Amino acid sequence: MTKRRFNKTSKCRFCRMGVEEVDYKDSQNLPKLTTSQGKLFSRKRSGNCARHQHSVKVSIKRARFMALLPYVA
Amino acid sequence: MKLRMYEGLFLLDNAHASLEWDVVVKHIHDILQKNGAEILKTEKWGEKKLAYKIKGHKRGTYLLIHFNAKNSAIVTIKRDFQLSDYIIRSLIVKDDKIEELSQIATTEGSAEKNIDKIPETVIKESLREGDMSREVADTI
């Protein structure tokens, strides 16, 4: 049996969910895109498309400003 | 001049917010209305632990307000918030899906879950302190 290397339909998680822009108030999902230290995951690691990765970057920075996420944990 | 929809998130001082919540909310509404804004929706998030200390505060109460305002009024609104004693920090962001949300606001008074789905585009981060780089990208 050969292993299936990758899923054809795999896409960025926000594309799959049909989210247009990432919300900075989404305290459930944003921490999943940061390391335990609170650093942003790379585009490669998060698997996001360019547009959504940009949107994630902006919303995490906003969430940090409002003390919803840490700058450094 | 055309009104534009904004979304403001306010971090309030717990000492005031827990004792006199109505006074604090009215204070914020007054500031907005004084600058010609019309308030669509006010939502209390409740008390939360902050991710880091801000001016000695470890906990704070969040308040989310959607409002329509003139583009030019935002500068004065932000300054008024910075001068306020009740508000520790505020973030005002432009909300692009104007029609959807104003419909929600008028039809269902407290449709809290719908709010999360509505995206916003970049705009204004009002800074209480000068410790972060200012990021103002106004399109109009």
Backbone of each chain as ProteinMPNN parsed JSONL, in Angstrom:
{"seq_chain_A": "MTKRRFNKTSKCRFCRMGVEEVDYKDSQNLPKLTTSQGKLFSRKRSGNCARHQHSVKVSIKRARFMALLPYVA", "coords_chain_A": {"N_chain_A": [[0.853, -1.21, 0.0], [0.646, 2.022, -0.969], [1.337, 5.068, 0.572], [-0.852, 7.818, 0.862], [0.298, 10.768, -0.271], [-0.357, 13.539, -0.205], [-3.247, 15.546, 0.299], [-5.495, 16.254, -2.201], [-7.411, 18.207, -2.044], [-6.517, 19.88, -0.132], [-6.217, 22.945, 1.432], [-5.75, 26.318, 2.401], [-6.739, 26.9, 5.785], [-8.653, 28.851, 6.257], [-9.669, 29.362, 3.759], [-10.952, 26.967, 3.307], [-12.943, 27.091, 5.235], [-14.312, 29.153, 4.279], [-13.964, 31.733, 5.163], [-13.728, 35.22, 4.945], [-12.224, 37.487, 5.895], [-9.95, 37.391, 8.602], [-10.88, 37.544, 11.999], [-9.997, 39.73, 14.611], [-11.081, 39.375, 17.073], [-11.529, 36.765, 17.483], [-10.94, 34.66, 19.707], [-10.714, 31.988, 19.972], [-9.561, 30.663, 17.756], [-7.281, 32.109, 17.007], [-5.034, 31.728, 18.829], [-4.179, 29.238, 17.985], [-2.645, 29.716, 15.844], [-0.282, 30.615, 16.705], [2.901, 30.165, 18.329], [3.795, 28.475, 21.439], [5.109, 30.409, 22.732], [3.952, 32.637, 21.822], [4.634, 33.603, 19.395], [4.192, 34.275, 15.887], [3.133, 31.724, 13.607], [4.918, 30.492, 10.766], [4.133, 30.961, 7.293], [4.457, 28.617, 5.932], [4.303, 26.726, 7.961], [1.752, 27.175, 9.048], [0.171, 26.798, 6.871], [-1.408, 28.557, 5.52], [-2.924, 30.535, 2.912], [-1.602, 33.278, 0.978], [-3.172, 35.578, 1.223], [-4.813, 35.091, 3.446], [-2.93, 34.62, 5.406], [-1.801, 37.111, 5.679], [-3.97, 38.456, 6.685], [-4.283, 37.11, 9.094], [-1.945, 37.878, 10.377], [-2.35, 40.635, 10.743], [-4.626, 40.58, 12.394], [-3.738, 39.211, 14.649], [-1.885, 40.979, 15.632], [-3.501, 43.098, 16.315], [-5.047, 41.899, 18.286], [-3.105, 41.475, 20.179], [-2.511, 44.08, 20.923], [-4.84, 44.81, 22.255], [-4.576, 43.288, 24.487], [-5.588, 40.707, 24.325], [-4.159, 38.634, 23.368], [-0.868, 37.476, 24.186], [2.16, 39.443, 23.888], [4.64, 38.379, 24.485], [4.91, 35.223, 25.807]], "CA_chain_A": [[0.0, 0.0, 0.0], [1.375, 3.298, -0.965], [0.663, 6.1, 1.376], [-1.288, 9.0, 0.131], [1.242, 11.787, 0.161], [-1.034, 14.773, 0.197], [-4.658, 15.622, -0.049], [-5.664, 17.174, -3.317], [-8.285, 19.332, -1.724], [-6.007, 20.644, 0.996], [-6.156, 24.376, 1.158], [-5.625, 27.095, 3.623], [-7.89, 26.588, 6.639], [-9.694, 29.871, 6.155], [-10.312, 29.145, 2.464], [-11.854, 25.829, 3.48], [-14.101, 27.497, 6.026], [-15.006, 30.229, 3.576], [-13.837, 32.994, 5.891], [-13.137, 36.215, 4.058], [-11.153, 38.135, 6.646], [-9.83, 36.832, 9.938], [-11.326, 38.516, 12.979], [-9.077, 39.81, 15.747], [-11.794, 39.035, 18.305], [-11.701, 35.315, 17.5], [-9.926, 34.202, 20.66], [-10.65, 30.524, 19.914], [-8.693, 30.161, 16.694], [-6.011, 32.821, 16.828], [-3.891, 31.125, 19.523], [-3.709, 28.066, 17.254], [-1.713, 30.154, 14.81], [0.931, 31.126, 17.333], [3.63, 29.183, 19.128], [3.498, 28.609, 22.865], [5.707, 31.676, 23.163], [3.159, 33.739, 21.311], [5.118, 34.053, 18.087], [3.385, 33.861, 14.744], [3.619, 30.626, 12.789], [5.249, 30.854, 9.393], [3.146, 30.598, 6.288], [4.674, 27.197, 5.636], [3.835, 25.938, 9.105], [0.316, 27.328, 9.245], [-0.501, 26.329, 5.663], [-2.354, 29.543, 5.029], [-2.627, 31.196, 1.651], [-0.983, 34.583, 1.202], [-4.154, 36.558, 1.635], [-5.266, 34.846, 4.804], [-1.802, 34.78, 6.329], [-1.704, 38.551, 5.927], [-5.097, 38.798, 7.538], [-3.962, 36.561, 10.415], [-0.892, 38.725, 10.941], [-2.965, 41.886, 11.196], [-5.551, 40.39, 13.515], [-2.988, 38.849, 15.859], [-1.271, 42.196, 16.164], [-4.565, 43.858, 16.97], [-5.419, 41.199, 19.513], [-2.032, 41.734, 21.149], [-2.65, 45.457, 21.409], [-5.946, 44.86, 23.206], [-4.251, 42.343, 25.565], [-6.296, 39.443, 24.172], [-3.07, 37.675, 23.183], [0.369, 38.031, 24.72], [3.298, 39.728, 23.005], [5.594, 37.332, 24.85], [4.306, 34.426, 26.884]], "C_chain_A": [[0.876, 1.241, 0.0], [0.575, 4.315, -0.156], [0.259, 7.261, 0.493], [-0.463, 10.176, 0.624], [0.551, 13.079, 0.615], [-2.459, 14.77, -0.326], [-4.836, 16.659, -1.149], [-6.453, 18.418, -2.928], [-7.724, 20.205, -0.607], [-5.767, 22.083, 0.589], [-5.873, 25.041, 2.475], [-6.888, 26.94, 4.465], [-9.014, 27.613, 6.529], [-10.411, 29.787, 4.808], [-11.33, 28.023, 2.587], [-13.118, 26.234, 4.219], [-14.888, 28.61, 5.345], [-14.996, 31.552, 4.309], [-13.19, 34.025, 4.969], [-11.955, 36.925, 4.729], [-11.126, 37.525, 8.048], [-10.161, 37.927, 10.952], [-10.377, 38.548, 14.176], [-9.744, 39.419, 17.057], [-11.958, 37.522, 18.48], [-10.663, 34.675, 18.413], [-9.827, 32.677, 20.691], [-9.561, 30.069, 18.947], [-7.343, 30.858, 16.593], [-4.842, 32.191, 17.586], [-3.349, 29.881, 18.81], [-2.687, 28.443, 16.189], [-0.464, 30.785, 15.395], [1.614, 29.996, 18.106], [3.277, 29.375, 20.597], [4.114, 29.883, 23.44], [4.896, 32.877, 22.71], [3.653, 34.298, 19.995], [4.204, 33.55, 16.975], [4.001, 32.65, 14.058], [3.926, 31.125, 11.385], [4.134, 30.404, 8.464], [3.227, 29.108, 5.963], [4.075, 26.315, 6.73], [2.313, 26.008, 9.252], [-0.476, 26.832, 8.035], [-1.478, 27.321, 5.075], [-1.936, 30.103, 3.676], [-2.16, 32.62, 1.964], [-1.98, 35.57, 1.785], [-4.569, 36.35, 3.091], [-4.137, 34.965, 5.814], [-1.612, 36.256, 6.676], [-2.778, 38.98, 6.912], [-4.874, 38.301, 8.976], [-2.948, 37.453, 11.122], [-1.489, 39.998, 11.521], [-3.829, 41.642, 12.426], [-4.834, 39.959, 14.778], [-2.357, 40.081, 16.478], [-2.299, 43.089, 16.842], [-4.942, 43.224, 18.294], [-4.357, 41.407, 20.589], [-2.178, 43.121, 21.751], [-3.754, 45.551, 22.459], [-5.77, 43.859, 24.344], [-5.107, 41.076, 25.518], [-5.296, 38.31, 23.965], [-1.796, 38.301, 23.747], [1.36, 38.43, 23.617], [4.361, 38.644, 23.208], [4.972, 36.537, 25.987], [5.385, 33.701, 27.673]], "O_chain_A": [[1.721, 1.446, 0.871], [-0.653, 4.392, -0.208], [0.934, 7.621, -0.472], [-0.52, 10.536, 1.8], [0.848, 13.623, 1.679], [-2.798, 14.066, -1.278], [-4.38, 17.796, -1.03], [-6.199, 19.52, -3.414], [-8.372, 21.159, -0.179], [-5.191, 22.377, -0.458], [-5.773, 24.398, 3.52], [-7.988, 26.857, 3.92], [-10.187, 27.278, 6.691], [-11.599, 30.095, 4.708], [-12.432, 28.107, 2.045], [-14.217, 25.791, 3.889], [-15.986, 28.964, 5.774], [-15.878, 32.39, 4.123], [-12.209, 33.723, 4.289], [-10.843, 36.955, 4.2], [-12.17, 37.186, 8.605], [-9.776, 39.084, 10.784], [-9.998, 37.498, 14.694], [-9.06, 39.158, 18.047], [-12.464, 37.06, 19.503], [-9.627, 34.202, 17.946], [-8.952, 32.129, 21.361], [-8.747, 29.204, 19.272], [-6.367, 30.258, 16.141], [-3.743, 32.121, 17.037], [-2.192, 29.51, 19.008], [-1.952, 27.589, 15.693], [0.319, 31.413, 14.682], [0.983, 29.008, 18.482], [2.559, 30.307, 20.96], [3.699, 30.371, 24.491], [5.127, 33.999, 23.16], [3.17, 35.327, 19.523], [3.532, 32.528, 17.117], [5.221, 32.547, 13.935], [3.289, 32.05, 10.881], [3.304, 29.568, 8.821], [2.216, 28.438, 5.75], [3.431, 25.302, 6.457], [1.669, 25.002, 9.549], [-1.651, 26.487, 8.157], [-2.29, 26.964, 4.221], [-0.753, 30.138, 3.339], [-2.312, 33.098, 3.089], [-1.67, 36.305, 2.723], [-4.664, 37.302, 3.866], [-4.363, 35.367, 6.955], [-1.304, 36.605, 7.816], [-2.533, 39.754, 7.837], [-5.228, 38.977, 9.942], [-3.078, 37.744, 12.311], [-1.176, 40.39, 12.645], [-3.774, 42.406, 13.39], [-5.27, 40.302, 15.877], [-2.3, 40.213, 17.7], [-1.996, 43.758, 17.83], [-5.134, 43.913, 19.296], [-4.678, 41.503, 21.774], [-1.989, 43.307, 22.953], [-3.622, 46.285, 23.439], [-6.716, 43.605, 25.09], [-5.33, 40.44, 26.548], [-5.555, 37.166, 24.34], [-1.666, 39.525, 23.778], [1.386, 37.823, 22.546], [4.898, 38.079, 22.255], [4.559, 37.099, 27.001], [5.077, 32.979, 28.621]]}, "seq_chain_B": "MKLRMYEGLFLLDNAHASLEWDVVVKHIHDILQKNGAEILKTEKWGEKKLAYKIKGHKRGTYLLIHFNAKNSAIVTIKRDFQLSDYIIRSLIVKDDKIEELSQIATTEGSAEKNIDKIPETVIKESLREGDMSREVADTI", "coords_chain_B": {"N_chain_B": [[-21.295, 64.79, 4.449], [-20.497, 61.382, 3.94], [-21.527, 58.788, 6.165], [-19.656, 56.313, 7.897], [-19.184, 52.908, 8.764], [-17.999, 51.828, 11.868], [-16.122, 49.887, 14.212], [-15.663, 49.617, 17.558], [-13.506, 48.596, 20.126], [-13.318, 48.51, 23.555], [-11.296, 48.713, 26.374], [-11.958, 48.599, 29.66], [-11.573, 50.161, 32.843], [-11.65, 48.164, 35.645], [-12.335, 48.937, 38.221], [-14.101, 51.054, 38.002], [-15.929, 49.995, 36.175], [-17.136, 47.761, 37.376], [-18.556, 48.811, 39.5], [-20.103, 51.026, 38.628], [-21.469, 50.505, 36.056], [-23.406, 51.415, 34.196], [-22.987, 54.147, 34.169], [-20.449, 54.321, 33.042], [-20.85, 53.229, 30.484], [-22.658, 55.053, 29.476], [-21.086, 57.313, 29.478], [-19.242, 56.677, 27.436], [-20.967, 56.445, 25.249], [-21.886, 59.063, 25.188], [-19.587, 60.474, 24.432], [-19.259, 59.485, 21.849], [-21.675, 60.291, 20.643], [-21.538, 63.02, 20.899], [-19.685, 63.616, 19.003], [-21.075, 63.269, 16.722], [-21.727, 60.639, 16.053], [-23.661, 57.716, 15.298], [-25.014, 55.228, 17.285], [-25.033, 51.768, 16.856], [-24.975, 49.285, 18.036], [-24.347, 47.771, 21.143], [-22.227, 45.857, 23.068], [-21.495, 43.821, 25.8], [-18.605, 42.27, 26.913], [-17.712, 41.326, 29.249], [-15.779, 40.627, 32.259], [-12.314, 40.055, 31.991], [-9.167, 38.314, 32.14], [-6.164, 39.99, 31.537], [-3.747, 39.63, 28.898], [-1.296, 40.653, 29.411], [0.135, 42.94, 31.772], [-1.336, 46.143, 31.945], [-0.558, 49.329, 32.628], [-0.493, 48.625, 35.35], [-2.878, 47.267, 35.616], [-4.399, 44.113, 35.936], [-6.659, 42.822, 35.254], [-9.562, 43.387, 33.212], [-12.515, 44.957, 31.803], [-14.278, 44.293, 28.868], [-15.735, 46.104, 26.171], [-17.775, 46.226, 23.393], [-18.547, 48.203, 20.658], [-20.585, 49.063, 17.955], [-20.697, 51.511, 15.518], [-21.858, 54.294, 13.496], [-20.029, 56.772, 11.879], [-18.613, 59.945, 10.939], [-15.842, 60.082, 8.789], [-13.97, 62.092, 9.387], [-14.475, 62.595, 12.023], [-13.336, 60.702, 13.593], [-10.766, 61.149, 14.537], [-11.061, 63.058, 16.597], [-12.748, 61.628, 18.249], [-11.09, 59.524, 19.033], [-9.172, 60.937, 20.456], [-10.657, 61.92, 22.581], [-11.291, 59.54, 23.867], [-8.812, 58.763, 24.726], [-8.333, 60.613, 26.663], [-10.084, 59.967, 28.584], [-10.841, 58.724, 31.861], [-11.934, 56.29, 32.463], [-11.352, 54.5, 30.479], [-8.969, 52.17, 29.55], [-7.718, 51.215, 27.261], [-8.283, 51.566, 23.743], [-9.605, 50.468, 20.612], [-10.239, 51.256, 17.384], [-11.79, 50.232, 14.513], [-12.285, 49.991, 11.049], [-15.305, 48.951, 9.596], [-16.313, 47.047, 6.98], [-18.55, 45.797, 5.888], [-21.13, 47.281, 5.722], [-23.965, 47.342, 5.279], [-24.983, 44.78, 5.931], [-24.481, 44.579, 8.697], [-25.806, 46.765, 9.8], [-28.347, 46.069, 9.278], [-28.645, 43.808, 10.856], [-28.35, 45.003, 13.3], [-30.606, 46.572, 13.486], [-32.782, 44.823, 13.11], [-32.498, 42.425, 14.788], [-31.989, 42.911, 18.015], [-29.99, 41.917, 19.783], [-27.993, 40.217, 18.433], [-25.603, 38.389, 18.921], [-23.882, 36.429, 17.953], [-23.677, 36.742, 15.255], [-22.012, 38.802, 14.844], [-19.38, 37.948, 14.994], [-18.862, 36.791, 12.566], [-18.617, 38.782, 10.804], [-16.37, 40.482, 8.885], [-13.667, 42.814, 9.241], [-11.939, 45.606, 7.92], [-8.654, 46.837, 7.828], [-7.994, 49.511, 9.997], [-7.856, 51.772, 12.073], [-5.823, 52.219, 14.805], [-6.069, 53.19, 17.923], [-3.892, 54.65, 20.088], [-3.074, 54.447, 23.42], [-0.727, 54.807, 24.742], [2.498, 55.879, 23.661], [3.897, 53.644, 22.873], [3.786, 51.863, 20.826], [4.241, 51.506, 17.299], [2.651, 53.844, 15.253], [-0.2, 53.171, 13.351], [-1.826, 54.065, 10.799], [-4.012, 53.828, 8.31], [-5.814, 55.208, 6.337], [-8.358, 55.022, 3.985], [-10.049, 56.776, 2.746]], "CA_chain_B": [[-20.319, 63.726, 4.241], [-21.064, 60.056, 4.179], [-21.153, 58.095, 7.391], [-19.022, 55.023, 7.674], [-19.382, 52.043, 9.916], [-16.796, 51.482, 12.626], [-16.28, 48.963, 15.331], [-14.71, 50.021, 18.599], [-13.376, 47.706, 21.284], [-12.807, 49.309, 24.653], [-10.857, 48.016, 27.582], [-12.381, 49.515, 30.715], [-11.035, 49.988, 34.181], [-12.583, 47.356, 36.424], [-12.75, 49.633, 39.434], [-15.302, 51.814, 37.654], [-16.889, 49.207, 35.41], [-17.898, 46.847, 38.223], [-19.442, 49.55, 40.402], [-21.061, 51.921, 37.954], [-21.413, 50.107, 34.659], [-24.257, 52.268, 33.361], [-22.348, 55.458, 34.033], [-19.324, 54.18, 32.118], [-21.368, 53.042, 29.134], [-23.244, 56.333, 29.049], [-19.943, 58.189, 29.217], [-18.704, 56.356, 26.119], [-21.989, 56.819, 24.275], [-21.908, 60.528, 25.094], [-18.433, 60.905, 23.633], [-19.531, 59.166, 20.448], [-22.774, 61.102, 20.119], [-21.075, 64.406, 20.838], [-18.948, 63.762, 17.745], [-21.959, 63.013, 15.589], [-21.812, 59.229, 15.687], [-24.888, 57.04, 15.718], [-24.625, 53.929, 17.84], [-25.864, 50.703, 16.321], [-25.034, 48.073, 18.851], [-23.4, 47.757, 22.25], [-22.129, 44.49, 23.561], [-20.548, 43.684, 26.903], [-17.899, 40.989, 26.894], [-17.485, 40.894, 30.618], [-14.444, 40.796, 32.819], [-11.345, 39.066, 31.529], [-7.78, 38.507, 32.554], [-5.39, 40.532, 30.421], [-2.594, 38.809, 28.53], [-0.146, 41.274, 30.066], [-0.287, 44.071, 32.598], [-1.362, 47.467, 31.328], [-0.6, 50.352, 33.677], [-0.784, 48.02, 36.639], [-4.132, 46.508, 35.619], [-4.264, 42.725, 35.522], [-7.946, 42.419, 34.695], [-10.311, 44.506, 32.643], [-13.798, 44.623, 31.202], [-14.301, 44.681, 27.452], [-17.007, 46.598, 25.644], [-17.699, 46.32, 21.927], [-19.596, 49.091, 20.147], [-20.614, 49.341, 16.51], [-21.305, 52.831, 15.317], [-21.622, 55.02, 12.247], [-19.47, 58.09, 12.153], [-17.903, 60.563, 9.829], [-14.419, 59.804, 8.705], [-13.187, 63.156, 10.011], [-14.746, 62.674, 13.459], [-12.627, 59.637, 14.302], [-9.594, 61.697, 15.22], [-11.48, 63.651, 17.87], [-13.282, 60.546, 19.09], [-9.951, 58.81, 19.609], [-8.517, 61.77, 21.461], [-11.527, 61.948, 23.754], [-11.155, 58.277, 24.582], [-7.508, 58.728, 25.393], [-8.369, 61.484, 27.834], [-11.036, 59.434, 29.559], [-10.264, 57.955, 32.969], [-12.521, 54.956, 32.54], [-10.88, 53.637, 29.398], [-7.536, 51.865, 29.583], [-7.258, 51.138, 25.887], [-9.377, 51.448, 22.776], [-9.203, 50.121, 19.249], [-11.334, 51.55, 16.453], [-11.479, 49.561, 13.264], [-13.307, 50.218, 10.034], [-16.068, 47.754, 9.285], [-16.699, 47.299, 5.599], [-19.865, 45.277, 5.504], [-21.999, 48.219, 6.404], [-25.392, 47.045, 5.206], [-25.297, 43.574, 6.687], [-24.508, 44.752, 10.136], [-26.837, 47.702, 10.236], [-29.598, 45.321, 9.266], [-28.655, 42.986, 12.063], [-28.506, 45.874, 14.46], [-31.968, 47.075, 13.6], [-33.776, 43.76, 13.217], [-32.341, 41.688, 16.025], [-31.239, 43.806, 18.898], [-28.808, 41.333, 20.409], [-27.506, 39.071, 17.679], [-24.185, 38.453, 19.258], [-23.023, 35.512, 17.221], [-23.484, 37.22, 13.885], [-20.931, 39.783, 14.815], [-18.084, 37.306, 14.788], [-18.652, 36.412, 11.186], [-18.453, 39.939, 9.937], [-14.974, 40.879, 8.878], [-13.398, 44.235, 9.225], [-10.666, 45.86, 7.261], [-7.69, 47.555, 8.641], [-7.776, 50.901, 9.909], [-7.261, 52.696, 13.006], [-5.515, 51.734, 16.123], [-5.803, 54.361, 18.734], [-2.914, 54.218, 21.08], [-3.1, 55.169, 24.686], [0.642, 55.223, 24.997], [3.245, 55.925, 22.417], [4.887, 52.568, 22.879], [3.744, 51.094, 19.596], [4.295, 52.351, 16.122], [1.307, 54.224, 14.832], [-0.562, 52.528, 12.096], [-3.055, 54.686, 10.336], [-4.092, 53.667, 6.867], [-7.18, 55.561, 5.984], [-8.481, 54.954, 2.535], [-10.799, 57.898, 2.185]], "C_chain_B": [[-20.895, 62.378, 4.665], [-20.603, 59.47, 5.515], [-20.561, 56.742, 7.039], [-19.163, 54.206, 8.948], [-18.036, 51.697, 10.579], [-17.151, 50.526, 13.743], [-15.229, 49.346, 16.359], [-14.696, 49.005, 19.723], [-12.694, 48.49, 22.391], [-12.431, 48.42, 25.819], [-11.078, 48.981, 28.736], [-11.762, 49.141, 32.054], [-12.061, 49.262, 35.05], [-13.131, 48.077, 37.642], [-14.022, 50.422, 39.177], [-16.37, 50.905, 37.078], [-17.726, 48.304, 36.32], [-18.901, 47.6, 39.094], [-20.523, 50.322, 39.66], [-21.032, 51.679, 36.455], [-22.21, 51.072, 33.778], [-23.631, 53.634, 33.124], [-21.24, 55.398, 32.985], [-19.821, 54.052, 30.682], [-21.944, 54.349, 28.613], [-22.138, 57.335, 28.692], [-19.382, 57.958, 27.809], [-19.695, 56.738, 25.025], [-22.024, 58.334, 24.083], [-20.782, 61.042, 24.231], [-18.702, 60.663, 22.161], [-20.593, 60.093, 19.877], [-22.387, 62.568, 19.998], [-20.354, 64.662, 19.511], [-19.772, 63.328, 16.527], [-22.039, 61.567, 15.147], [-23.18, 58.687, 16.088], [-24.545, 55.611, 16.113], [-25.596, 52.856, 17.37], [-26.051, 49.585, 17.335], [-23.971, 48.158, 19.935], [-23.404, 46.366, 22.864], [-21.093, 44.425, 24.672], [-19.905, 42.305, 26.829], [-17.699, 40.452, 28.298], [-16.026, 40.999, 31.016], [-13.527, 39.686, 32.334], [-9.98, 39.369, 32.112], [-7.0, 39.001, 31.343], [-4.176, 39.646, 30.153], [-1.303, 39.374, 29.115], [-0.648, 42.482, 30.842], [-0.283, 45.365, 31.786], [-1.541, 48.488, 32.433], [-1.028, 49.768, 35.019], [-2.074, 47.228, 36.693], [-3.874, 45.077, 35.157], [-5.546, 42.209, 34.886], [-8.65, 43.644, 34.139], [-11.615, 44.026, 32.057], [-13.819, 45.145, 29.775], [-15.697, 45.111, 27.036], [-16.844, 46.801, 24.143], [-18.854, 47.176, 21.433], [-19.467, 49.212, 18.64], [-21.296, 50.677, 16.317], [-21.015, 53.363, 13.92], [-21.054, 56.386, 12.597], [-18.85, 58.648, 10.885], [-16.435, 60.207, 9.949], [-13.599, 60.815, 9.512], [-13.377, 63.199, 11.525], [-13.912, 61.69, 14.256], [-11.43, 60.169, 15.094], [-9.984, 62.272, 16.574], [-12.05, 62.596, 18.81], [-12.138, 59.824, 19.788], [-9.281, 59.623, 20.7], [-9.344, 61.81, 22.732], [-11.417, 60.659, 24.562], [-9.833, 58.202, 25.332], [-7.507, 59.557, 26.671], [-9.256, 60.922, 28.944], [-10.338, 58.6, 30.636], [-10.742, 56.515, 32.996], [-11.858, 53.977, 31.58], [-9.379, 53.43, 29.484], [-6.986, 51.865, 28.157], [-8.454, 51.06, 24.941], [-8.815, 51.17, 21.394], [-10.406, 50.382, 18.345], [-10.938, 51.055, 15.078], [-12.628, 49.787, 12.296], [-13.991, 48.891, 9.703], [-16.66, 47.928, 7.898], [-18.1, 46.85, 5.234], [-20.953, 46.086, 6.188], [-23.45, 47.739, 6.419], [-25.764, 45.85, 6.065], [-25.456, 43.869, 8.164], [-25.57, 45.731, 10.58], [-28.208, 47.043, 10.183], [-29.73, 44.469, 10.522], [-28.982, 43.841, 13.276], [-29.957, 46.331, 14.606], [-32.976, 45.948, 13.819], [-33.665, 42.987, 14.528], [-31.439, 42.489, 16.928], [-29.97, 43.193, 19.439], [-28.377, 40.07, 19.69], [-26.009, 38.994, 17.84], [-23.323, 37.584, 18.357], [-22.743, 35.98, 15.802], [-22.282, 38.133, 13.767], [-19.602, 39.136, 14.463], [-17.798, 37.01, 13.33], [-18.31, 37.602, 10.315], [-17.033, 40.476, 10.013], [-14.822, 42.395, 8.898], [-12.12, 44.438, 8.438], [-9.866, 46.775, 8.161], [-8.191, 48.951, 8.905], [-7.109, 51.566, 11.052], [-6.963, 52.01, 14.315], [-5.221, 52.953, 16.96], [-4.935, 53.934, 19.891], [-2.989, 55.091, 22.315], [-1.693, 55.675, 24.995], [1.383, 55.222, 23.679], [4.218, 54.774, 22.276], [4.842, 51.707, 21.622], [3.794, 52.027, 18.403], [2.88, 52.636, 15.652], [1.0, 53.663, 13.471], [-1.894, 53.096, 11.652], [-3.075, 54.595, 8.829], [-5.506, 53.964, 6.424], [-7.313, 55.622, 4.478], [-9.198, 56.149, 1.954], [-10.013, 59.194, 2.299]], "O_chain_B": [[-21.67, 62.272, 5.616], [-19.456, 59.636, 5.929], [-20.912, 56.12, 6.036], [-19.248, 54.742, 10.053], [-17.074, 51.324, 9.908], [-18.305, 50.386, 14.148], [-14.038, 49.391, 16.051], [-15.748, 48.6, 20.216], [-11.624, 49.064, 22.191], [-13.16, 47.501, 26.192], [-10.466, 50.048, 28.79], [-11.476, 47.978, 32.34], [-13.205, 49.702, 35.172], [-14.271, 47.845, 38.044], [-14.917, 50.461, 40.021], [-17.548, 51.006, 37.421], [-18.911, 48.104, 36.058], [-19.978, 47.081, 39.39], [-21.7, 50.275, 40.017], [-20.622, 52.545, 35.682], [-21.728, 51.494, 32.727], [-23.727, 54.203, 32.037], [-21.103, 56.295, 32.152], [-19.284, 54.686, 29.773], [-21.745, 54.708, 27.453], [-22.252, 58.095, 27.731], [-19.085, 58.907, 27.084], [-19.307, 57.289, 23.995], [-22.171, 58.827, 22.964], [-20.976, 61.93, 23.4], [-18.417, 61.515, 21.32], [-20.444, 60.618, 18.774], [-22.854, 63.271, 19.101], [-20.401, 65.765, 18.966], [-19.232, 63.059, 15.454], [-22.38, 61.286, 13.998], [-23.78, 59.125, 17.07], [-23.877, 54.886, 15.376], [-26.813, 53.009, 17.47], [-27.135, 49.019, 17.472], [-22.838, 48.565, 19.679], [-24.456, 45.787, 23.137], [-19.968, 44.902, 24.522], [-20.597, 41.296, 26.696], [-17.536, 39.248, 28.495], [-15.166, 41.4, 30.232], [-13.919, 38.521, 32.275], [-9.675, 40.491, 32.516], [-7.166, 38.478, 30.241], [-3.648, 38.999, 31.058], [-0.328, 38.645, 29.292], [-1.744, 42.981, 30.583], [0.655, 45.64, 31.039], [-2.574, 48.506, 33.102], [-1.836, 50.362, 35.732], [-2.354, 46.578, 37.701], [-3.226, 44.846, 34.136], [-5.523, 41.278, 34.081], [-8.378, 44.777, 34.535], [-11.806, 42.83, 31.839], [-13.431, 46.281, 29.504], [-16.701, 44.558, 27.486], [-15.909, 47.457, 23.684], [-20.012, 46.904, 21.752], [-18.376, 49.434, 18.114], [-22.353, 50.936, 16.893], [-20.066, 52.945, 13.257], [-21.543, 57.065, 13.5], [-18.603, 57.937, 9.911], [-15.879, 60.057, 11.038], [-12.663, 60.449, 10.223], [-12.55, 63.767, 12.238], [-13.791, 61.827, 15.474], [-11.131, 59.686, 16.186], [-9.324, 62.011, 17.579], [-11.855, 62.666, 20.023], [-12.205, 59.547, 20.985], [-8.872, 59.088, 21.731], [-8.8, 61.743, 23.834], [-11.447, 60.684, 25.792], [-9.753, 57.65, 26.429], [-6.793, 59.258, 27.628], [-9.181, 61.353, 30.094], [-9.381, 57.875, 30.363], [-10.046, 55.628, 33.49], [-11.81, 52.774, 31.837], [-8.608, 54.391, 29.492], [-5.931, 52.437, 27.884], [-9.51, 50.545, 25.307], [-7.705, 51.581, 21.056], [-11.468, 49.788, 18.53], [-9.885, 51.412, 14.549], [-13.796, 49.775, 12.683], [-13.342, 47.857, 9.552], [-17.428, 48.861, 7.664], [-18.755, 47.446, 4.379], [-21.608, 45.616, 7.118], [-24.09, 47.735, 7.47], [-26.73, 45.893, 6.827], [-26.432, 43.466, 8.797], [-26.178, 45.546, 11.634], [-29.114, 47.403, 10.935], [-30.783, 44.42, 11.157], [-29.767, 43.463, 14.145], [-30.468, 46.459, 15.719], [-33.909, 46.087, 14.61], [-34.629, 42.907, 15.289], [-30.266, 42.711, 16.628], [-28.957, 43.884, 19.547], [-28.393, 38.982, 20.265], [-25.247, 39.473, 17.0], [-22.189, 37.937, 18.032], [-21.707, 35.657, 15.221], [-21.631, 38.216, 12.725], [-18.798, 39.704, 13.724], [-16.643, 36.981, 12.905], [-17.776, 37.447, 9.217], [-16.56, 40.872, 11.078], [-15.758, 43.138, 8.601], [-11.31, 43.519, 8.313], [-10.367, 47.381, 9.107], [-8.805, 49.526, 8.005], [-5.922, 51.888, 11.001], [-7.803, 51.29, 14.854], [-4.24, 53.66, 16.731], [-5.23, 52.96, 20.583], [-2.967, 56.319, 22.238], [-1.5, 56.804, 25.445], [0.933, 54.626, 22.7], [5.255, 54.913, 21.627], [5.75, 50.913, 21.377], [3.428, 53.198, 18.499], [2.021, 51.754, 15.66], [1.831, 53.678, 12.563], [-2.955, 52.649, 12.087], [-2.254, 55.21, 8.148], [-6.294, 53.053, 6.169], [-6.476, 56.204, 3.788], [-8.983, 56.503, 0.795], [-10.493, 60.246, 1.876]]}, "name": "protein", "num_of_chains": 2, "seq": "MTKRRFNKTSKCRFCRMGVEEVDYKDSQNLPKLTTSQGKLFSRKRSGNCARHQHSVKVSIKRARFMALLPYVAMKLRMYEGLFLLDNAHASLEWDVVVKHIHDILQKNGAEILKTEKWGEKKLAYKIKGHKRGTYLLIHFNAKNSAIVTIKRDFQLSDYIIRSLIVKDDKIEELSQIATTEGSAEKNIDKIPETVIKESLREGDMSREVADTI"}
